[in-house]
Amino acid sequence: MSVKKTDKASFGTSFAELEKIVAKFENEEVDLEEGLKDFEHALVLARTLKERLSGVENKVVEIKKKFKDVVDEGASGQPSLGV
């Protein structure tokens, strides 16, 4: 699978594919050449997933800053609605 196809795949699909590769290594005897290709593909998937998670984390931080008045907790421990 190419990097472009991996980039277009959903997070869940990419993660499931990575899990499948890991299971294959854990449960089967893998041909050296096939294993090398799978290993490289797994690293591409892992990198893509890590980048997506980082992007989501950054987006969450941005959203929390944007709605700081809503997400800040008041003295009561309840979210403040800023009213």
N, C-alpha and C positions, 0 to 999 in steps of 0.2 A: 504494500500500500504506500502511496506517495505521501509526502508531507502535506501537499495541498488537500488531498482527500481527508487526511487526519484533521487538518484545521477546520474542515467543513463539518466533520462528524460532531454529534452532540457530546457533551461531557460524559453522560451516562454510557453512551455507546463506546467511546474511547476507553473509559475506565473498565467496562466489561471486557473489551478486547485485551487490555493489559492483564486483567485477572486471568483470562483464558491462557495467555502466553505463560504466565507464572505457573499456573496449574499444570500446563504441559511439561514444563521443566521439572516440576516437583513429582509428577506421577508417571512420566514416560522416559524411556531411553530415547534421546534425541540425536539424530544424525548431526555430525559436526557442522556441515555446511548449512543445513536447515536451521540448526540451533544458532549459528552465528547470525543468520538473517533475522530470525525471531528476536534474538537479543538486541540487535540494532533497532528493529522496529519497536521493541518494548521501550528502549531509551527515547526514541522519537515521541512515542505516546506519553511517556513520563514527563518529558520536557514540556510538551504541549499542555498537559493537564496542570503542571506546576505554574505555567504562565497564565492559564485561565484562572486558577485559584488566586494568584497574585492580583490579577485584574479585578476579580470580584471583591477581594479584600479591600483594594483601593477604592472601589466604587462604594462599598459599605461605609468606609471612612468619610468619603465625600457626602454621602446621604446623611450620615449622622451629623456632620458639620452643618449642613443645610437646614436640618431640623433640630438643631441643638436645643432650642427652647422646648421642644416636645419630648426629647429623649432624656433630658436632664431630670434627675430625680429630686424631688423636694425633700424637706425634712421628714415628712411622713413616710418616705420610702416609696411613694407613688409617683409615677411620671407626672411632671408638671405640664399642663396644657398651655401655659403662658397667657392665661386670661385673667 
